Amino acid sequence: MVTLRKRTLKVLTFLVLFIFLTSFFLNYSHTMVATTWFPKQMVLELSENLKRLIKHRPCTCTHCIGQRKLSAWFDERFNQTVQPLLTAQNALLEDDTYRWWLRLQREKKPNNLNDTIKELFRVVPGNVDPMLEKRSVGCRRCAVVGNSGNLRESSYGPEIDSHDFVLRMNKAPTAGFEADVGTKTTHHLVYPESFRELGDNVSMILVPFKTIDLEWVVSAITTGTISHGTLSPHPILIYHPAFIKYVFDNWLQGHGRYPSTGILSVIFSMHVCDEVDLYGFGADSKGNWHHYWENNPSAGAFRKTGVHDADFESNVTATLASINKIRIFKGR
């Protein structure tokens, strides 16, 4: 008991000393020229890291995705240090990442990325937590809702809505399909060509495959000169281009030209959630690949774009399920 009190006293003393030093250097930097050995930005980052450390809570779920040493296959691929969301603090891309990203859709003569990002963070918040405050939650349960026809007549709606986060993607509707797909959406992943109007309080996560996708956000909020619709005031988050490359390199092992929105949603959720359940992925019970809102069950042309390797992506999610990292619900 005495030892515990001494340890607690040491921690409190350290915190008080750190806060004092932080205040001192911040005030000093306001009145004097910033020094190279202890710039204001370093102090701010240290302060933010301390806040996160204080708020950190270990995972309390039955199965925690981030738990290591259960599968060598998983440990080789999962890198918890890679941040899923683009912020003003982590926006600098390494040269090889930038060159790879530019090749995704063979954009010709793109505008300067740094200038585009500066303009972007003038209209959307640049200080979001790239992990969506995951460390402050003991057990965050997330549902990733795909667009497969296997959702039809599944009655998964209430089960999906019971999750803390519900992620959807592209043009997926809920109206008219509530019993099967639910009504709740917390985050919706889109790129400009797949954009649809979102409900109130839904965070849009833009998946940028080219520079003009970032410019579209600025345009959609301000002038509207770039097509694909306008954005109403609701939270806007940006999927990090480096995270797209991480998914491609680590999880897809270079299969396909670049990852689909589906697998990007799954790996994203594994980094911001503690438990992940997948609904609406894969073919229906008859082997057909189609969207749940389509009347033609054989309309599976979207699976044969030549851009994504759907079979390899399906194998990745199946392997994750087999080692109890995620659960997949394939319809009833």
C-alpha positions in Angstrom: 0.0 0.0 0.0 2.9 2.4 0.9 4.7 1.5 -2.3 1.5 2.3 -4.3 1.2 5.7 -2.7 4.8 6.5 -3.4 4.4 5.5 -7.0 1.2 7.6 -7.3 3.0 10.6 -5.7 5.9 10.3 -8.2 3.4 10.2 -11.1 1.6 13.3 -9.9 4.8 15.1 -9.3 6.0 14.4 -12.8 2.7 15.6 -14.2 2.8 18.9 -12.3 6.4 19.4 -13.4 5.6 18.7 -17.0 2.6 21.1 -17.0 4.8 23.8 -15.4 7.5 23.3 -18.0 5.0 23.3 -20.8 3.4 26.5 -19.7 6.9 28.1 -19.3 8.0 27.2 -22.8 4.7 28.2 -24.4 4.8 31.6 -22.7 8.5 32.0 -23.6 7.8 31.2 -27.2 5.1 33.9 -27.4 7.6 36.6 -26.2 10.9 35.5 -27.6 12.1 34.1 -30.9 11.5 30.4 -31.1 14.6 28.4 -30.5 15.6 25.4 -32.7 16.2 23.1 -29.7 12.7 23.4 -28.2 10.2 24.9 -30.6 6.6 25.6 -29.6 5.3 22.8 -31.9 7.3 20.2 -30.0 5.8 21.4 -26.7 2.3 21.2 -28.1 2.9 17.7 -29.5 4.3 16.5 -26.2 1.3 18.0 -24.4 -1.1 16.3 -26.7 0.7 13.0 -26.3 0.4 13.3 -22.5 -3.3 14.0 -22.8 -3.8 10.9 -24.9 -1.7 8.9 -22.4 -3.8 10.0 -19.5 -7.0 9.2 -21.4 -5.7 5.8 -22.6 -7.9 2.9 -21.6 -7.0 -0.7 -22.4 -9.4 -2.7 -24.5 -12.1 -4.5 -22.5 -13.7 -6.4 -25.4 -13.9 -10.2 -25.4 -11.8 -10.3 -28.5 -9.5 -7.3 -29.0 -8.3 -6.8 -32.6 -5.0 -5.3 -31.6 -4.0 -8.2 -29.4 -0.8 -9.6 -30.8 1.0 -13.0 -30.6 -2.1 -14.9 -31.6 -1.4 -15.1 -35.3 1.9 -14.6 -37.0 0.0 -13.9 -40.3 -1.8 -11.0 -38.6 1.2 -9.7 -36.7 3.2 -9.4 -40.0 0.5 -7.3 -41.6 -1.1 -5.2 -38.8 0.8 -1.9 -38.1 -0.9 0.0 -35.3 1.3 3.1 -35.8 -0.1 3.9 -39.3 -2.7 6.6 -38.9 -5.9 6.1 -40.9 -6.9 9.8 -41.2 -5.2 12.8 -42.8 -4.6 15.7 -40.5 -2.6 18.9 -40.7 0.1 17.3 -38.5 0.6 14.1 -40.6 0.0 15.4 -44.1 3.5 15.2 -45.4 3.8 12.2 -47.7 7.0 10.3 -48.3 8.2 10.5 -51.9 7.5 6.8 -52.8 4.0 7.0 -51.3 3.2 10.2 -53.2 4.5 8.7 -56.5 2.5 5.5 -55.9 -0.6 7.4 -55.1 -0.4 9.6 -58.2 -0.3 6.4 -60.4 -3.6 5.1 -59.0 -5.8 6.9 -61.5 -3.0 8.2 -63.7 -3.8 11.8 -63.0 -2.2 14.1 -65.5 -0.5 17.4 -64.4 -1.9 17.4 -60.8 -1.8 20.6 -58.8 0.8 20.9 -56.0 -0.3 18.5 -53.2 1.0 20.7 -50.4 -0.9 23.7 -51.7 -4.0 21.6 -52.1 -3.8 20.3 -48.5 -3.3 23.7 -47.1 -6.4 24.9 -48.9 -8.3 21.8 -47.8 -7.6 22.4 -44.1 -8.8 25.9 -44.4 -12.3 24.5 -45.0 -12.3 21.3 -43.0 -10.8 20.6 -39.5 -7.2 19.6 -39.6 -6.8 18.7 -36.0 -9.0 15.6 -35.7 -7.7 12.6 -33.8 -6.4 10.3 -36.6 -7.6 7.3 -34.5 -11.0 8.9 -33.7 -10.3 8.9 -29.9 -10.0 5.1 -29.9 -7.7 5.0 -26.9 -10.3 6.8 -24.7 -12.9 4.0 -25.2 -12.7 0.6 -23.4 -14.5 -1.4 -26.1 -15.7 0.2 -29.3 -17.8 -2.2 -31.4 -18.1 -1.4 -35.1 -20.3 -2.6 -38.0 -18.9 -2.3 -41.5 -21.9 -2.6 -43.8 -21.1 -3.6 -47.4 -23.4 -3.5 -50.4 -23.9 -7.2 -51.2 -27.3 -8.6 -52.1 -26.9 -11.1 -49.3 -28.3 -8.4 -47.0 -31.8 -8.8 -48.6 -34.2 -10.5 -46.2 -31.5 -10.8 -43.6 -33.2 -8.8 -40.8 -29.8 -7.6 -39.7 -31.0 -4.0 -39.2 -31.4 -3.9 -35.4 -28.2 -5.9 -34.9 -26.3 -3.5 -37.1 -27.7 -0.4 -35.3 -26.6 -1.8 -31.9 -22.9 -1.1 -32.7 -21.1 2.1 -31.5 -19.9 2.9 -35.1 -21.7 1.9 -38.2 -19.7 2.5 -41.4 -21.2 2.4 -44.9 -19.8 3.2 -48.3 -20.4 4.7 -51.7 -24.0 5.0 -52.8 -25.5 2.6 -50.3 -29.1 3.7 -49.3 -30.9 2.8 -46.1 -34.3 4.1 -46.9 -36.6 1.2 -47.9 -34.1 -1.4 -46.5 -34.1 -0.5 -42.8 -35.1 -4.0 -41.6 -32.1 -5.5 -43.4 -29.4 -2.8 -43.3 -30.4 -0.7 -40.3 -30.9 3.0 -40.0 -27.8 4.2 -38.1 -24.8 5.6 -39.9 -21.9 7.2 -38.1 -19.3 7.2 -40.9 -19.8 7.0 -44.7 -16.8 6.3 -47.0 -17.0 7.9 -50.5 -15.0 9.2 -53.3 -16.3 12.1 -55.5 -17.8 9.8 -58.2 -19.7 7.7 -55.6 -20.9 10.6 -53.4 -24.5 10.8 -52.2 -26.2 13.1 -49.9 -25.7 12.0 -46.3 -27.9 12.3 -43.2 -27.4 14.8 -40.4 -24.5 14.0 -38.0 -22.9 11.5 -40.4 -19.2 11.9 -40.8 -18.2 11.7 -44.4 -14.8 10.0 -45.0 -13.4 11.0 -48.3 -11.2 8.3 -49.9 -8.9 10.3 -52.2 -7.5 8.5 -55.2 -6.1 11.6 -56.9 -5.3 15.3 -56.1 -8.5 16.6 -57.7 -10.5 14.5 -55.1 -9.1 16.7 -52.4 -9.8 19.8 -54.5 -13.4 18.6 -54.9 -14.0 18.9 -51.1 -12.9 22.5 -51.2 -15.0 23.2 -54.3 -18.1 21.4 -52.9 -18.0 23.5 -49.7 -17.2 26.8 -51.4 -17.6 27.5 -55.1 -19.1 24.3 -56.5 -17.0 24.5 -59.6 -16.1 20.8 -59.6 -19.0 18.5 -60.3 -20.3 15.5 -58.2 -22.5 17.6 -55.9 -22.2 20.0 -53.0 -21.5 19.2 -49.4 -23.8 20.3 -46.6 -22.4 21.2 -43.2 -21.5 17.9 -41.5 -18.2 16.4 -40.3 -15.7 15.7 -43.1 -12.7 13.4 -42.6 -10.0 12.5 -45.1 -8.7 8.9 -45.5 -4.9 9.1 -45.5 -3.3 8.3 -48.9 -0.4 6.6 -46.9 -3.0 4.4 -45.3 -4.3 3.3 -48.7 -0.8 2.3 -49.6 -0.4 0.4 -46.3 -3.6 -1.6 -47.1 -2.3 -2.3 -50.6 1.2 -3.3 -49.4 0.6 -5.1 -46.1 -2.8 -6.6 -46.6 -3.3 -7.1 -50.4 0.4 -7.8 -51.0 0.2 -5.8 -54.3 -2.9 -7.7 -55.7 -5.1 -5.5 -57.9 -4.3 -2.0 -59.0 -5.5 -0.5 -55.8 -7.8 -1.5 -52.9 -11.6 -1.3 -53.1 -13.6 0.9 -50.8 -14.8 -2.3 -49.1 -11.4 -3.6 -48.0 -10.3 0.0 -47.2 -13.3 0.2 -44.8 -12.5 -3.1 -43.1 -8.8 -2.2 -42.4 -9.8 1.3 -41.4 -12.2 -0.1 -38.9 -9.6 -2.5 -37.5 -7.5 0.5 -36.5 -10.2 2.7 -34.9 -12.4 -0.1 -33.4 -11.8 -2.9 -30.9 -14.4 -5.3 -32.4 -15.4 -5.4 -36.1 -18.4 -7.1 -37.6 -18.9 -7.3 -41.4 -22.3 -7.4 -43.0 -23.1 -7.4 -46.7 -19.8 -8.7 -48.0 -19.4 -11.4 -50.7 -22.0 -13.2 -52.9 -25.5 -14.0 -51.9 -26.6 -17.6 -51.1 -27.0 -18.4 -54.8 -23.5 -17.2 -55.7 -24.6 -13.9 -57.3 -22.7 -10.7 -56.8 -24.9 -7.7 -56.8 -25.9 -4.7 -54.7 -28.8 -5.1 -52.3 -30.8 -2.3 -53.8 -30.6 -3.8 -57.3 -33.5 -5.8 -58.7 -31.3 -7.7 -61.1 -29.4 -10.3 -59.0 -27.0 -11.2 -61.8 -25.8 -7.6 -62.2 -22.3 -8.3 -60.9 -20.3 -6.3 -63.4 -18.9 -4.1 -60.6 -16.9 -7.1 -59.4 -15.0 -7.4 -62.7 -13.6 -3.9 -63.1 -10.0 -5.1 -63.5 -9.0 -2.5 -60.8 -9.6 -4.6 -57.7 -8.8 -8.2 -56.9 -12.1 -9.1 -55.3 -11.1 -12.8 -54.7 -7.9 -11.8 -52.9 -9.7 -9.2 -50.8 -12.3 -11.8 -49.9 -9.6 -14.2 -48.9 -8.1 -11.5 -46.6 -11.4 -11.0 -44.8 -12.0 -14.7 -44.6 -8.6 -15.2 -43.0 -9.2 -12.4 -40.5 -12.5 -14.1 -39.5 -10.8 -17.5 -39.2 -8.4 -16.1 -36.6 -11.2 -14.3 -34.7 -10.1 -10.8 -35.5 -13.4 -10.0 -37.2 -16.8 -11.6 -37.7 -18.6 -12.0 -41.0 -22.3 -12.2 -41.3 -23.3 -13.6 -44.7 -27.1 -13.3 -44.6 -29.7 -15.6 -43.3 
